[in-house]
Amino acid sequence: MKKILIISFLGFIFKVNGQQNLKIDSVFNTFLENNILSNAHIGVQLVDESSKTNLINYNSEKLFVPASIQKLFTTATALEVLPSNFSFVTRAFISGELDSISGIVNGNLLVTGGGDPSLESSYFTNKSFIKELKEILSSRAIKGFSGSLILIDDDKDIYQVNSNWLWGDIGNYYGAGVSNFSFRDNMIEVYFNSSTKIGELSEIAKIYPENIHLEIENKVVSGESSKDLAYGFGGPYNTKRTIEGEIPAGKNNFKVKVSMHNPAAFFKDELNKLIHFKNNEVDNSIIDTLLNYNSPTIMDLLTHMNYKSNNNYTEHILLKSIKNLNGVENIELAALKMNEFWTEKLAFNKTFNTVDACGLSRKNLVSPDIMNKLLVYVLNQKKYNFIKTLPVAGVSGTLKYLGRGSVIESNFIGKSGSMDGVKCYSGYFLKRNKRYPFTIMVNNFTCSSAMLKTEIVDLMIGIYNNL
């Protein structure tokens, strides 16, 4: 009798699961049949991790440009490689003795950079290296230095930009490079006053932060659009930034963000404003630690990185992670080493390509299956909380408006990735105390991004209702 009951129960489960799969298939087929997707390259995989089955498996092993869902790899790499209490450290030292009467140090101020992407960042305003340095200089009654401000490794190539990025990206804030002395998000804010006459050249009202070595060539005109359609052009150490395009007409102090040409130079300028240096040649071997400044914790940095999809933070974090792993200090090699790390750890038998940390390059190629294998792996790690770093649909970060007011609000946690012709989501559906890894990748679509997002949200709602 017991055997009959067990068989009956199993039969019931298989029947329910079969009906569930049919309903999910129906929802997915409706999505695929949409005319606006006729030219698109689509890959989707939905995993029932508890039963080790794929509820949707469409082009899941094909390679796609991932855009910012690539940040999930960087997040997982940092959590795997860096200590849980890790923070970046920037250090300041005195080389010389303080004259207690004059308040002048007979020596230099030395600062060593740690590659902290949050140094004087607008995203962590409660922390400031400059404020802490100012306070400790005051507490020690230090009024100046007879020598100079020296940034350690200042003569080396400490500012890197990925060669796999487009020229049209690296001049803009989202294409800023990696520096040992990252400063104010490696970003310059240029404020424009635009004419009410369409097509007329705008005027630059102010630049923040200013730098005497930087030249801004203004080719920005007033446009009909209400959007920021202005773009910066210029590479690392190139002291000229050309800004072209359009901004809305009739605006005052309209902000356009471009990348810094040399963050260390801006950092040095700011410190020179803080205290007086006589810039005499002083060689003093007496070293006294002035400040060990710690960034926010790695979890805080990763959470910000994913919530804001911050490319600059991502590149710095991967470089530090891979440096800790095997000593590599080049951002392009770091991406390659990340690929090798996960290929070995997850025993991938399929090729995929990672050429940066953040997903800005179109040379990155990843499949939905590979994304979900990563999601399944990190889900089962007890030593860190990967999900805690991710935005929540309808609630936070880049997913704040995804499915707001629908059943997926608060019930999908993950990362979005978007660029021209690319829209991807990767994360977890949450239902009945279970997590279902889900990745959808759409490339080469010709409809508007907003239209595609609406269709993807409808698909996600249909999936969730039938889980």
NUKEDO-290717 format. One record per residue (C-alpha): x, y, z; residue number from 1. Coordinates in pm, 1 decimal. Layout:
<pts>
PT       c1       c2       c3 num
PT        X        Y        Z NUM
...
</pts>
This chain:
<pts>
PT       c1       c2       c3 num
PT      0.0      0.0      0.0   1
PT    283.4    236.3     93.9   2
PT    456.4    164.8   -238.9   3
PT    137.7    252.5   -427.9   4
PT    107.9    580.5   -235.5   5
PT    467.9    673.9   -313.4   6
PT    421.9    598.2   -683.8   7
PT     98.0    798.4   -687.3   8
PT    269.3   1090.2   -514.8   9
PT    560.7   1086.5   -758.8  10
PT    318.5   1070.8  -1047.1  11
PT    139.7   1374.7   -909.6  12
PT    471.8   1565.5   -878.8  13
PT    572.6   1481.2  -1235.6  14
PT    230.9   1587.8  -1360.2  15
PT    251.5   1920.9  -1173.8  16
PT    605.5   1981.2  -1298.1  17
PT    500.6   1893.8  -1650.4  18
PT    212.7   2140.6  -1636.9  19
PT    447.8   2404.8  -1494.8  20
PT    693.1   2351.6  -1779.7  21
PT    417.6   2373.2  -2039.3  22
PT    293.0   2703.6  -1896.4  23
PT    644.3   2849.4  -1883.0  24
PT    707.7   2726.8  -2238.8  25
PT    387.3   2896.0  -2351.7  26
PT    489.5   3226.1  -2191.6  27
PT    834.9   3206.2  -2346.2  28
PT    703.6   3117.2  -2692.6  29
PT    476.8   3421.3  -2680.7  30
PT    785.7   3632.6  -2609.1  31
PT    979.5   3480.7  -2900.2  32
PT    693.7   3534.9  -3144.0  33
PT    693.8   3910.5  -3085.7  34
PT    758.6   4089.1  -3416.0  35
PT    988.1   4349.4  -3261.0  36
PT   1235.6   4069.2  -3183.7  37
PT   1244.0   3920.9  -3533.2  38
PT   1598.1   4048.9  -3601.3  39
PT   1738.2   3996.7  -3252.0  40
PT   1983.6   3737.3  -3124.1  41
PT   1822.5   3592.0  -2808.5  42
PT   1948.0   3355.0  -2541.1  43
PT   1759.3   3255.6  -2226.0  44
PT   1810.3   3003.2  -1949.5  45
PT   1599.8   2947.9  -1637.2  46
PT   1727.6   2694.9  -1384.6  47
PT   1548.0   2503.2  -1110.9  48
PT   1856.3   2464.0   -895.5  49
PT   1692.3   2222.2   -651.9  50
PT   1606.4   1969.9   -923.7  51
PT   1909.5   2053.2  -1141.4  52
PT   1684.6   2106.2  -1443.0  53
PT   1646.2   2383.8  -1698.8  54
PT   1293.4   2520.8  -1717.9  55
PT   1393.2   2733.3  -2019.6  56
PT   1695.7   2657.5  -2233.0  57
PT   1702.7   2860.7  -2553.5  58
PT   2033.3   2937.4  -2727.3  59
PT   2182.2   2906.0  -2379.7  60
PT   2527.3   2802.4  -2504.5  61
PT   2549.8   3071.7  -2771.8  62
PT   2780.4   3365.2  -2700.0  63
PT   2642.8   3715.9  -2646.5  64
PT   2778.7   4059.6  -2562.5  65
PT   2689.7   4077.9  -2190.1  66
PT   2734.4   4451.6  -2117.7  67
PT   2721.1   4514.9  -1741.8  68
PT   2604.0   4171.0  -1628.5  69
PT   2976.1   4095.9  -1671.9  70
PT   3013.6   4272.8  -1336.6  71
PT   2874.3   3957.1  -1174.9  72
PT   3200.4   3781.3  -1263.1  73
PT   3404.2   4062.1  -1109.0  74
PT   3183.9   4055.4   -798.4  75
PT   3231.0   3682.0   -756.0  76
PT   3605.8   3707.7   -820.5  77
PT   3650.7   3970.8   -549.7  78
PT   3447.0   3769.3   -298.8  79
PT   3647.7   3457.2   -379.0  80
PT   3991.8   3617.5   -370.5  81
PT   3989.9   3913.1   -130.5  82
PT   3955.1   3883.0    249.2  83
PT   3605.1   3955.8    380.6  84
PT   3739.3   4258.3    572.0  85
PT   3941.0   4390.7    276.7  86
PT   3965.7   4763.5    212.1  87
PT   4196.9   4970.7     -8.3  88
PT   4462.2   5165.6    183.6  89
PT   4614.9   5504.2     97.8  90
PT   4909.1   5603.1    317.0  91
PT   5074.5   5935.1    399.6  92
PT   5424.8   5969.8    549.7  93
PT   5657.9   6247.1    663.5  94
PT   6022.6   6221.4    560.3  95
PT   6189.8   6464.4    796.9  96
PT   6164.8   6627.9   1135.2  97
PT   5914.9   6888.7   1246.3  98
PT   6040.6   7224.4   1369.4  99
PT   5802.0   7276.5   1659.6 100
PT   5854.3   7654.4   1655.0 101
PT   5786.1   7721.5   1285.9 102
PT   5556.8   7425.7   1229.5 103
PT   5757.8   7337.4    915.9 104
PT   5869.9   6982.2    844.3 105
PT   6227.1   6974.9    713.9 106
PT   6142.1   6718.1    451.3 107
PT   5872.3   6588.7    218.2 108
PT   5517.3   6463.1    236.6 109
PT   5496.9   6117.5     80.0 110
PT   5170.7   5957.4    -29.9 111
PT   5140.0   5600.4   -157.3 112
PT   4833.5   5509.7   -360.7 113
PT   4648.6   5185.2   -312.7 114
PT   4421.0   5198.4   -616.4 115
PT   4119.7   5299.7   -407.3 116
PT   3835.4   5384.9   -650.6 117
PT   3641.6   5558.0   -372.3 118
PT   3910.7   5815.2   -287.1 119
PT   3717.1   6144.3   -249.8 120
PT   3430.4   5978.7   -437.1 121
PT   3094.9   6152.5   -463.5 122
PT   2935.3   5818.1   -374.9 123
PT   3090.9   5791.7    -26.5 124
PT   3073.0   6145.9    104.2 125
PT   3100.0   6030.0    466.2 126
PT   3464.9   5935.3    406.3 127
PT   3748.9   6162.9    297.3 128
PT   4125.2   6109.2    282.0 129
PT   4181.2   6483.9    246.1 130
PT   3965.9   6564.8    548.9 131
PT   4146.1   6308.4    764.7 132
PT   4486.7   6428.7    642.6 133
PT   4392.6   6788.0    718.8 134
PT   4281.9   6692.2   1070.1 135
PT   4602.2   6501.9   1149.8 136
PT   4822.0   6781.4   1012.2 137
PT   4634.0   7022.5   1238.0 138
PT   4660.4   6794.0   1541.8 139
PT   5038.9   6776.3   1493.3 140
PT   5063.6   7153.5   1433.7 141
PT   5220.9   7099.3   1090.4 142
PT   5195.9   7416.3    882.4 143
PT   5407.8   7320.9    585.1 144
PT   5704.7   7136.0    436.5 145
PT   6040.6   7265.8    325.2 146
PT   6043.0   6993.7     61.4 147
PT   5778.3   6866.4   -180.9 148
PT   5467.8   6655.7   -210.8 149
PT   5575.0   6323.5   -358.6 150
PT   5333.8   6063.0   -488.1 151
PT   5511.2   5728.3   -470.5 152
PT   5540.7   5570.3   -817.4 153
PT   5446.8   5909.5   -961.0 154
PT   5694.0   5858.9  -1246.8 155
PT   5548.5   5523.2  -1349.7 156
PT   5257.0   5447.6  -1580.1 157
PT   4996.2   5441.6  -1305.6 158
PT   4693.1   5529.5  -1519.5 159
PT   4561.3   5254.7  -1746.0 160
PT   4276.3   5254.1  -1996.0 161
PT   4162.3   4930.4  -2156.5 162
PT   4259.0   4916.1  -2525.5 163
PT   3946.7   4708.3  -2595.4 164
PT   3723.6   5008.5  -2524.5 165
PT   3595.9   5236.0  -2799.5 166
PT   3756.7   5576.2  -2851.0 167
PT   3411.6   5729.2  -2806.2 168
PT   3391.0   5579.0  -2455.5 169
PT   3725.9   5653.0  -2291.1 170
PT   3680.1   6030.1  -2296.6 171
PT   3358.9   5998.9  -2097.0 172
PT   3311.7   5936.6  -1724.4 173
PT   3197.0   5576.8  -1776.8 174
PT   3521.2   5500.9  -1965.6 175
PT   3764.3   5644.9  -1711.4 176
PT   4073.9   5436.1  -1652.2 177
PT   4240.7   5278.3  -1350.5 178
PT   4488.8   5469.8  -1135.6 179
PT   4687.5   5406.8   -818.4 180
PT   4567.7   5754.4   -725.7 181
PT   4208.6   5738.7   -839.7 182
PT   4046.7   6069.8   -742.5 183
PT   3688.6   6199.8   -739.5 184
PT   3573.5   5902.8   -951.4 185
PT   3835.0   6000.5  -1215.9 186
PT   3566.9   6233.2  -1350.0 187
PT   3543.8   6600.2  -1444.8 188
PT   3214.3   6787.0  -1436.1 189
PT   3181.6   7052.2  -1706.2 190
PT   2887.3   7291.6  -1662.2 191
PT   2738.6   7454.9  -1972.5 192
PT   2502.9   7744.9  -2032.8 193
PT   2311.4   7671.8  -2352.7 194
PT   2144.0   7917.3  -2586.6 195
PT   1771.6   7916.6  -2652.1 196
PT   1857.5   7908.7  -3023.2 197
PT   1890.0   7554.1  -3160.4 198
PT   2234.1   7481.5  -3303.6 199
PT   2410.3   7772.2  -3134.6 200
PT   2735.4   7706.1  -2948.5 201
PT   2702.8   7677.1  -2571.2 202
PT   2929.3   7842.3  -2313.3 203
PT   3129.3   7673.7  -2039.0 204
PT   3020.4   7816.5  -1703.9 205
PT   3260.1   7624.8  -1477.2 206
PT   3470.4   7310.9  -1449.6 207
PT   3504.1   7093.9  -1139.1 208
PT   3760.7   7008.0  -1028.5 209
PT   3980.6   7253.9  -1214.4 210
PT   4330.0   7171.0  -1335.6 211
PT   4565.9   7416.7  -1503.6 212
PT   4707.4   7142.1  -1726.0 213
PT   4371.2   7050.6  -1879.2 214
PT   4223.9   7218.7  -2188.8 215
PT   3856.3   7177.4  -2277.6 216
PT   3763.1   7232.4  -2643.4 217
PT   3393.3   7316.2  -2652.7 218
PT   3189.1   7205.3  -2953.7 219
PT   2861.5   7158.0  -2764.6 220
PT   2551.5   7319.2  -2915.8 221
PT   2191.1   7368.6  -2806.8 222
PT   1962.9   7087.3  -2919.4 223
PT   1596.0   7001.0  -2930.8 224
PT   1628.8   6690.1  -2715.2 225
PT   1580.8   6705.7  -2338.7 226
PT   1865.7   6455.2  -2296.9 227
PT   2239.6   6493.2  -2253.5 228
PT   2376.5   6410.7  -2599.6 229
PT   2724.7   6553.2  -2541.8 230
PT   3032.4   6328.8  -2542.7 231
PT   3395.2   6374.6  -2445.0 232
PT   3692.6   6266.0  -2654.5 233
PT   4050.0   6227.2  -2531.1 234
PT   4282.0   5961.4  -2395.8 235
PT   4490.7   5908.8  -2081.0 236
PT   4760.1   6176.6  -2024.5 237
PT   4610.0   6372.7  -2314.2 238
PT   4571.9   6721.1  -2164.8 239
PT   4297.4   6811.3  -2411.1 240
PT   3935.1   6701.4  -2386.8 241
PT   3705.5   6780.5  -2678.4 242
PT   3336.1   6781.8  -2592.6 243
PT   3093.9   6754.2  -2886.1 244
PT   2721.9   6702.8  -2933.5 245
PT   2405.5   6860.1  -2797.0 246
PT   2251.4   6956.9  -2466.1 247
PT   1897.5   7088.3  -2407.6 248
PT   1842.5   7446.8  -2516.4 249
PT   1802.3   7727.7  -2263.9 250
PT   1979.5   7560.4  -1972.0 251
PT   2214.9   7707.5  -1713.0 252
PT   2483.7   7499.8  -1543.0 253
PT   2393.3   7186.6  -1737.9 254
PT   2636.0   6917.5  -1623.6 255
PT   2832.9   6697.0  -1864.8 256
PT   3074.5   6439.9  -1717.7 257
PT   3403.2   6344.7  -1886.1 258
PT   3701.4   6137.6  -1775.0 259
PT   4015.6   6284.1  -1619.6 260
PT   4331.8   6273.6  -1829.4 261
PT   4551.4   6209.2  -1523.2 262
PT   4381.2   6156.3  -1183.9 263
PT   4714.4   6171.9   -997.1 264
PT   4768.0   6527.9  -1122.8 265
PT   4425.1   6635.2   -990.4 266
PT   4493.2   6459.9   -659.8 267
PT   4828.7   6635.3   -629.3 268
PT   4673.9   6975.2   -704.2 269
PT   4417.8   6922.2   -428.3 270
PT   4685.0   6831.2   -172.8 271
PT   4895.1   7130.7   -273.9 272
PT   4599.7   7353.2   -185.6 273
PT   4580.7   7190.5    156.6 274
PT   4927.7   7280.8    283.4 275
PT   5229.4   7488.0    178.2 276
PT   5536.1   7328.5     18.2 277
PT   5858.0   7527.1    -37.8 278
PT   5970.0   7264.4   -291.5 279
PT   6332.6   7269.3   -185.4 280
PT   6542.8   6962.3   -256.4 281
PT   6534.9   6766.2     64.4 282
PT   6656.2   6410.7    104.9 283
PT   6565.1   6294.7    452.5 284
PT   6557.7   5928.5    546.8 285
PT   6356.4   5980.3    864.2 286
PT   6011.1   5834.1    791.9 287
PT   5710.5   5887.0   1015.5 288
PT   5366.6   5745.8    935.2 289
PT   5110.7   6021.9    924.4 290
PT   4793.3   5843.6    804.6 291
PT   4673.0   5499.7    699.5 292
PT   4343.0   5571.8    528.6 293
PT   4102.5   5283.3    463.4 294
PT   3832.7   5275.8    197.9 295
PT   3483.8   5137.1    269.1 296
PT   3477.2   4758.5    298.5 297
PT   3481.0   4540.4    -10.0 298
PT   3114.5   4449.4     43.6 299
PT   3019.3   4817.7     50.3 300
PT   3222.3   4883.5   -264.3 301
PT   3074.5   4585.7   -450.1 302
PT   2721.5   4682.0   -347.8 303
PT   2772.2   5032.6   -479.3 304
PT   2937.3   4894.0   -793.0 305
PT   2636.7   4677.3   -877.6 306
PT   2367.6   4919.5   -765.3 307
PT   2511.8   5204.7   -975.8 308
PT   2678.1   4984.6  -1240.4 309
PT   2997.2   5181.4  -1179.8 310
PT   3256.1   5083.4  -1442.6 311
PT   3543.0   5263.4  -1272.5 312
PT   3494.4   5085.4   -940.0 313
PT   3467.3   4752.7  -1123.5 314
PT   3799.2   4786.9  -1302.8 315
PT   3983.8   4888.2   -985.1 316
PT   3831.5   4601.3   -786.9 317
PT   3920.2   4335.4  -1044.8 318
PT   4276.3   4464.4  -1076.8 319
PT   4323.4   4445.4   -698.5 320
PT   4161.9   4098.6   -687.1 321
PT   4385.4   3952.9   -957.3 322
PT   4693.0   4123.8   -813.5 323
PT   4619.7   3948.7   -483.3 324
PT   4569.1   3621.3   -670.1 325
PT   4879.6   3611.5   -888.2 326
PT   5048.7   3952.4   -895.9 327
PT   4913.0   4075.8  -1230.6 328
PT   4895.5   4457.8  -1244.1 329
PT   4760.0   4514.3  -1595.6 330
PT   4385.1   4562.2  -1642.2 331
PT   4368.6   4367.7  -1968.6 332
PT   4567.4   4075.1  -1829.4 333
PT   4349.2   4088.1  -1518.2 334
PT   4039.5   4022.4  -1730.2 335
PT   4214.4   3730.2  -1898.5 336
PT   4316.6   3586.1  -1561.4 337
PT   3958.3   3621.1  -1437.6 338
PT   3847.3   3414.5  -1736.4 339
PT   4106.9   3147.2  -1660.9 340
PT   4013.3   3146.5  -1291.1 341
PT   3645.7   3072.1  -1354.9 342
PT   3708.6   2836.7  -1645.4 343
PT   3909.0   2618.4  -1407.9 344
PT   3689.7   2659.5  -1099.6 345
PT   3363.6   2582.4  -1278.9 346
PT   3518.8   2331.0  -1519.6 347
PT   3382.0   2508.8  -1826.2 348
PT   3420.1   2312.3  -2146.6 349
PT   3293.4   2603.1  -2355.1 350
PT   3492.7   2907.5  -2463.0 351
PT   3393.9   3250.4  -2341.5 352
PT   3573.0   3582.8  -2358.1 353
PT   3630.9   3849.3  -2093.4 354
PT   3849.1   4144.0  -2194.7 355
PT   3749.6   4384.5  -1917.8 356
PT   3593.2   4380.0  -1572.8 357
PT   3287.2   4596.1  -1629.1 358
PT   3142.3   4486.2  -1965.3 359
PT   3207.4   4810.6  -2153.9 360
PT   3383.9   4633.0  -2441.6 361
PT   3186.7   4463.4  -2716.8 362
PT   3462.2   4200.5  -2735.7 363
PT   3326.3   4037.7  -2420.1 364
PT   3134.5   3721.9  -2511.3 365
PT   2944.5   3512.0  -2256.4 366
PT   2655.9   3263.8  -2276.5 367
PT   2343.4   3243.2  -2056.7 368
PT   2456.3   2895.3  -1951.4 369
PT   2791.3   3027.5  -1827.0 370
PT   2622.4   3314.3  -1641.6 371
PT   2385.5   3071.0  -1469.0 372
PT   2664.5   2831.5  -1375.3 373
PT   2828.2   3123.2  -1196.9 374
PT   2497.1   3210.2  -1026.0 375
PT   2450.0   2850.5   -908.5 376
PT   2806.9   2832.1   -776.3 377
PT   2798.3   3152.0   -570.7 378
PT   2452.5   3062.7   -437.9 379
PT   2605.4   2766.9   -258.1 380
PT   2897.7   2953.2    -99.5 381
PT   2864.7   3001.3    274.2 382
PT   3173.7   3219.6    321.4 383
PT   3020.6   3524.7    153.5 384
PT   2682.1   3669.6     62.1 385
PT   2688.8   3733.4   -312.3 386
PT   2318.1   3820.0   -336.7 387
PT   2354.9   4099.3    -81.6 388
PT   2551.7   4303.7   -337.6 389
PT   2274.8   4294.2   -601.0 390
PT   1989.9   4537.8   -674.3 391
PT   1628.9   4429.8   -617.5 392
PT   1364.2   4460.6   -890.3 393
PT   1127.5   4751.8   -834.2 394
PT   1321.7   4861.7   -527.0 395
PT   1687.4   4952.0   -571.3 396
PT   1980.6   5035.6   -794.8 397
PT   1960.5   4985.7  -1169.6 398
PT   1659.0   4755.5  -1117.5 399
PT   1462.8   5019.9   -926.7 400
PT   1197.0   5054.6  -1197.0 401
PT   1207.6   4699.0  -1331.1 402
PT    865.4   4541.6  -1277.5 403
PT    767.3   4797.2  -1014.2 404
PT    414.2   4724.3   -892.7 405
PT    416.8   4374.7  -1042.4 406
PT    475.7   4029.9   -890.8 407
PT    849.9   4047.5   -964.4 408
PT    893.6   4353.9   -744.9 409
PT   1120.3   4236.8   -459.9 410
PT   1113.5   3888.2   -613.2 411
PT   1392.5   3925.1   -866.6 412
PT   1745.6   4009.9   -755.1 413
PT   2018.2   4057.3  -1010.7 414
PT   2208.3   4276.9  -1252.0 415
PT   2112.9   4453.2  -1572.2 416
PT   2336.6   4519.8  -1871.1 417
PT   2262.2   4766.7  -2147.6 418
PT   2431.5   4940.3  -2438.4 419
PT   2326.7   5014.9  -2794.8 420
PT   2170.6   4695.5  -2929.7 421
PT   2235.9   4502.7  -2606.9 422
PT   2000.2   4432.9  -2316.1 423
PT   2064.6   4161.1  -2059.4 424
PT   1946.4   4056.7  -1713.3 425
PT   2100.3   3795.6  -1490.4 426
PT   1998.4   3704.0  -1137.1 427
PT   1750.3   3507.5   -928.7 428
PT   1374.2   3474.4   -907.9 429
PT   1270.3   3428.7   -545.3 430
PT    964.0   3214.2   -476.8 431
PT    861.9   2973.6   -199.1 432
PT   1203.6   3008.2    -33.6 433
PT   1370.4   2891.7   -355.2 434
PT   1604.8   3080.8   -587.8 435
PT   1583.0   3024.1   -960.6 436
PT   1889.4   3144.3  -1155.9 437
PT   1774.8   3328.9  -1468.4 438
PT   1965.7   3493.3  -1751.0 439
PT   1825.6   3659.6  -2059.9 440
PT   2057.6   3809.7  -2319.7 441
PT   1933.5   4001.6  -2622.9 442
PT   2175.3   4138.6  -2883.9 443
PT   2127.3   4322.7  -3212.6 444
PT   1767.6   4430.1  -3156.1 445
PT   1631.7   4710.1  -3372.0 446
PT   1337.3   4827.1  -3160.6 447
PT   1380.8   5085.5  -2887.0 448
PT   1541.6   4978.2  -2561.1 449
PT   1226.2   5082.8  -2373.8 450
PT   1003.7   4861.0  -2592.2 451
PT   1230.6   4562.6  -2539.0 452
PT   1240.5   4620.9  -2163.9 453
PT    859.4   4611.8  -2154.5 454
PT    855.8   4275.9  -2333.7 455
PT   1123.5   4132.7  -2104.8 456
PT    931.4   4244.7  -1796.1 457
PT    616.2   4076.9  -1930.7 458
PT    816.7   3759.1  -1986.2 459
PT    958.1   3772.1  -1632.5 460
PT    612.5   3827.2  -1485.0 461
PT    476.7   3531.3  -1683.7 462
PT    765.2   3311.6  -1569.6 463
PT    723.6   3409.7  -1205.2 464
PT    350.0   3344.4  -1208.1 465
PT    413.7   2989.9  -1328.7 466
PT    705.3   2890.9  -1110.1 467
</pts>
